[in-house]
Amino acid sequence: MVGFKNVALFAASIILPAAWAAPIIEVETKPIPGKYIVLLKENADLESHLSWAKDVHARSLSRRDTAGVHKSWSVGSKFKAYSGEFDEETLRILRRDENVQTVETDSSWRLYKGNDNIISNPAATSIITQKQAPWGLGYLSNKGETSSDYLYNSTGGAGTYAYVVDTGCWKDHEDFEGRVQLGYNAFPNSPFVDMDGHGSHVVGTVIGKKYGVAKNATAICVKVFHGGGSSNSIVLDGYEWAVKDIIAKKRQKTSVINMSLGSDRSEAFNSIVDAAFDEGILTVVAAGNENQPAAMVSPASSIRAFSVGAIDHKNTRAYFSNYGNIVDIFAPGVDILSAYIGKKEGDNNRTMLMSGTSMASPHVAGLALYLKSIDPETYGDALKAHRGLRALGVKNKVWDAGELSPNLVAYNGVRDKK
């Protein structure tokens, strides 16, 4: 086990008017009655166990009105799990089985919401020094100092892919320049379009022409939220698709998964993130917005996830940002301007200010792609990228970083090469 952290959704965003900070909206994570996620041990045979579990459920006298096994997932040789709806008799037998590591109640995942502040989107030109850039971009290239100048390698992000597991995306937004693909919709009976705006904002920060860190990268949208809601099993489904697509297309060294979302700590979800890392895939995640140790939430508490806390333009930890030694780095996450959904088809230039660790995470996901593209030897694989992002970070900039947090902010290294 790689010891990145001393210990062992967050679609966590707040939409802010420009002149004031909206209060945090507390979002309760709720269990879904009767629905469960079963995580198997590494040496278990998934297909044999599923056949047995279906038989156990079929023989249960209490099974009426329960559907049984619903969907299964696997990554590499270590992660195997499935979801289902089971009666108490079946659950007792499943929990006693030697192949079962844990049984969790499926639970809801939520987006933090606030008030809209829509802004028109003026034209922009990608150049080596982007003048009047959003403050989050300028910050990344100025060693922990606020600036409106974003300095970057003009080829940054070329040939790389951001798998954004979120609410979907507004595919035709002008800031995306056609560099967005629709990957997978975990809600097959719902349109593959961003109805919320959160995913589009995240994509813009990762790859956008004006608002993005890696301006030549391509985004692959994976929709796991619809109507503001989701669940552990739905997000697992979308995440597994992203992992398998990366592996099938041999993109491990040129891709990153961003997850600006989360829920209560889940052993099952942490296990799939760890398994993806073992397959060479880096997952960048929001630390969460509860102002508590990030070790209490998933996927931030996965030791192989790259967990990102939020700071404001004064280098102060955002009052909502989670903290602790499970956090890897801090990045801009307050008053972040990026792309947003249109009101109708053809409305492709809207933007919005948003705040949250959801906004900090895509800064680092974009930075990972930027570095992978310009220095693949140093940042290509997951382990090197994980270590390299921290090694490149600037120390001792964050005011009130939080107990046990690393006092480290994200940096693209450009000023060290001038």
N, C-alpha and C positions, 0 to 999 in steps of 0.2 A: 504493500500500500504506500503510495507516494505521500510523504508528510508535508503537504503544502500548508496545513493549518494546524494549530496546536490542539484544537478540539477535534475529537475523534480522528401576483400576482400576485412575481408580484406584478401583475399588471398593476403596478403601484404608481398611479399617476394622479396628479391634481391639476386641473385646468385653471389657469389664473388670468384674471384681467391684468393688464400691464401695470397698473398703478398700485395694486394691493395683493396681498397673499390670501387666498381662500383658506378657510379652516379645513383641517383634515376631516374627511368623512369616514367615520369608523365603519368598517365592513366586516361583518361576522362571517366566519367560515362555518358552514352548517353541514352536519352529516346528512347523507341521503339514506333514509330508512330502507332497510332490506337489501341494499346493494353493497357489494364488497369487492375488494381487490386482494387476490391471493398471490403472495410472492413465494416462489419455490427456491429451494436450496440449489447451489451451483451444480451439484452432481445429479440432480433430478432429471428424468426424461420427460419433457413437456408433453409429448403426444400420448405417452402411456398414462401419465397422470391425468390428463384431460379425459381420456376414455374412461378411466376409473371414476373420476369425479362426476361425470355425466351419469354413470351407472348408479352411483351412490344417490344422486339426486332423484333419479327415476324410481328408485326403490323406496324412497322416503314416504311414509304415510302422511307427512305434514307438508308435502311439496306443493299442494294446490295453490294456485295464484302466484307461484314463484317460477321464474323463467329458466333458472339454472345457468349454466355457463353461457356467457355472452361473447366475449372476445379475448383472444390471447395475444401476447407480445413476447418477443425475444430479441436480444442483442448479443452477438457473440456467443460464447459458450457459458457465460456466467449469469446473465439476466434472463429469467423466465417468469412470466406472471400472467394472470388472467383475471377478468372481471366477471361478475355474475350476480344473480339474484337468488338467494338461498334461504330456506327455512332453517329454524334453529337446530333441528335434528341433523340436517346435512352439515351445518356449520360445525357442530361438535365433532363430527367424524373428520371433516377436513382439517380442523385444528390439531387433531391427534395424529395425523398422518406424518410419517417420518420424512417425507419429501417436502413438507410445508415449512417455510421459514417464519412467515407471519401472515395473519389475515387482518386487513384493515377495512374499516368502514369507508366506502367511497364518500367523498366530501366535495363541497362546492368550491370553485375558484372564482374570484371576483376582480373587477377593475375598480380602482378608486376614481370617483367622478367629482367634478366641480362645475364651474361656470365657464361657458365658451367666451373666447376672445378672438374672433376671426379677423384676420388681417389680409389685405391684398398682397399678392406675390409679385414684386417687381422682377424684371429680368436680371440675370446675373451671368457672369462669364467666369469659367474655371481658369485660373491662372496660378502661377507658382506662389504669389502672394495675393491672397483674397482680401481686398480692402472691405471695410465695413461688414465683416463676417459676424455671424451670431457669436455671442461672447463665449459659448462653450467650445467652438472651434478654435477661436483665438487663444483660449486658455491652454488647449492641448499643445500648442506649438510655442508657448512662452514660459515654460518651466514653472508653472504654478502661479503665474501672474495674469491678471485680467488684461485682455487686449482685443481690439477690433480687427487686428491683422492676423489672418491664418496663413502660416507658412507651411508648405507641404510639397512633397515630390509630385510633379505633375502626372507621373505614371501610377501613383498610389492607388491600389485596389485592382489594377488590371489583372484579369484572369482569376479573380477570386469570387466567392459566393457567400452571401449572408442568408442563412435559413432563419427566417423570422417567424417564430411560433407565437401567434398573437391573434388579433381580431380579423386578419386578412389585410388587404391593402387596396387603395384606390389606384389601380394599375396604370391608368393613363395620366397621372399627375405630371405636369410639365417638368417638375424638378427631377423626376425619375429618368427622363430622356429615353424611355423605352427599355431600361435596364431592370425591369421587374417581370418575373414569371409567376404564374399561379401554380403552386405546387400540389397542395393537398387540402381538401376541405373535410374536416372531421364532422361536419353537419351536412350529410349528403342530400338532405331534403330542404336545405336552405341555399340561397344564392351565394356563389363564391365571390362576395364583395364585402368590403369593410363597411359595416353599418354603424360603427362606433367612432372611428377616427384614430383610435389609439395605435393600431398596427401601422397605419399610414404615417403617423408622426414618427414612430420608431424607425420605419424604413427610411424616411427622409434623413434622419440623423445618421444612419449608417452609410447610405450610398448617394444621397441627393447631390445634385449639381451645385446648389447654393448652400444647402443646409447640412450636407453630409460630410463625414470624415474621409471615407474612401470613395472618391468621386468617380472612379472607373469600375467599381465592383458591380456585380449583379445580385439582386435580391430574389430569393425564392420564398413566396408567401405561403405559410401554413396556417389555416384558419382553425382555431380551437375555441373561440368565443363567438357567441351569437346572442344578440339582445342583452349584452352585459353579463351573461352567465356562462359557466362551464363547470366541469367536474374533473376530479383526478383521473378517471378512466378516459375521458375525452382528450385531455391534455396528453396523457400517456400515448394515446393512439396517434396524435399528430406528431409528437416527439419521435416515436419509433419510426414513423414514415420518413422523417427528416434524416435520421441516422442511417436507415437502410438505403435511402437515395444517395447519400454521400458515399457510402461504401460501394454501392453498385456502380457509381460513376467515377470511383477512385479519386474523390475530391478531398480526402482527409487533410492533406497539406495545404489546400487552397480554400477551405471553408471554415465557417464558424456558425454555431447555432446561438441565436439570441433569444432569451426568455425574460421579458419584462413583465412577469406575472408570478403568482405563487399562491400558497395555501399553508395550512399548518404542516409541521414537519411530517414527512412521509418516508418511511424506510423504503417502500417500493419505488417511489420516484427518485430518491437519492441513488438507489441501486442502478436504475437505468442510466442516469447521468454518469455514474462511475463506470458502468460497462461501456458506454459510448467513448469515454476517455481512453479506456483500455484498447479500443479499436482505433485510436488516433484522432478522435474528434473533440475539439474544444467547445465547451458550452459556457457562454457569458450570461450571467443572470443578475437581475435586480436583487439587492439585499433586502428590500422590503421597507414599508412605510409605517411601521408600528412604533418606532422609537424604542426598540427593545433589541436584545441580542439576536443577531441574524441566525444563530444556531437553532432558534425556535421555529423556523419556517423552511419550507422546501420550494424550489430546489436550491436555495442559497446555502443550506446547511450541508449539501453534498461536498465532501472534501476535495473532489476533483472538479467541481464547478468553479468558475472564476467569478466571484461575487463582488458586486460594485455598489458602494454607498454613494450618497449624493452630497455635494457641497454647493454653496451659493457663490456669487461673484466676489464676496469678501473672504473667501477661503474658510468659511464656517460650515461645519457639518449642518446640513439642513435639519430643521427641528423635527422632521418626521422620519429621518433616515435611520434604519437599523444600523447596528454597530457591533463591535466585538472582534475576536481573533478569527472568526470565520470569514470576515470581510477581507478581500485581497487588496483593494485599492479604492480610492474615491475619485469621482469625476463630476463634471458639471451636471446639475439636475434641478436647477431652479430657474424659472423664466426662460425655458428653452423654446426657441422658435423653430418650427419645422412644418413639413407638408401636412395637409389635412384633407378630409373627404369633401367632395362637392355636394351641392344640394340636388343636383340632377346630372344626367349624362352630359358630358361636354364641359362641365364646370371643373376645370382641371388645374386651377392655380391658387386654391385657398390654402391658408396657413393658420397656425394657432400657436399661442404660447401655452406650454404645459410644464408642470413641475412634478417631480417624483423620482424615486430610484429607477422607475421605468425609463426615464429620460437619461439617467446617468449610464445605464447599462449599454445602450446602443452607441454611445460615444466610445466605449472601450471595445465593443464588437467591431465597430468600424476601424478603430485603431489597430486591432489584431489583423484585420484583412490588409490594411495599409502596410503594416510591417511584413506580413507574409509575402506580399507582392514585391516589395523593394529589397527584402533580405530573407529569402526563403531558407537559406542555410541556418540562420539564427532562429527564425520564428516559424519554420514550416510545420513541424509536428506539434502535437498537443502539449507535450511536456515542455519542449523548448519555448513555445509561445507562453505557456503559463508562467514559467520562470522568467522569461525575457520581459514580459510586460511589467512585472514587479521590479526587475533589475533596472529598467529604464525609468521607472517612476521617480518623482522628486519627493524627497523626504522633508518632514517637519514644516509643512505648510498649513495643515488643517487645524483650525481653532476648535476646541471641544470635539475631538475626533470620537470620543466615547471610550468607555472602559475596555481595555485590551485591544482596541482597534489599531491597525497599522497606520502610522501618520505618513501616508503616501498618496500622491496624486498622479493621475495619468499624464503622460508626456510622449510626444512623437519623436523626440530626439533630433529634430531638424536643426536646432541652434548649435548642437554639438558638432555638426558637420560643416558649418559655414566657414 
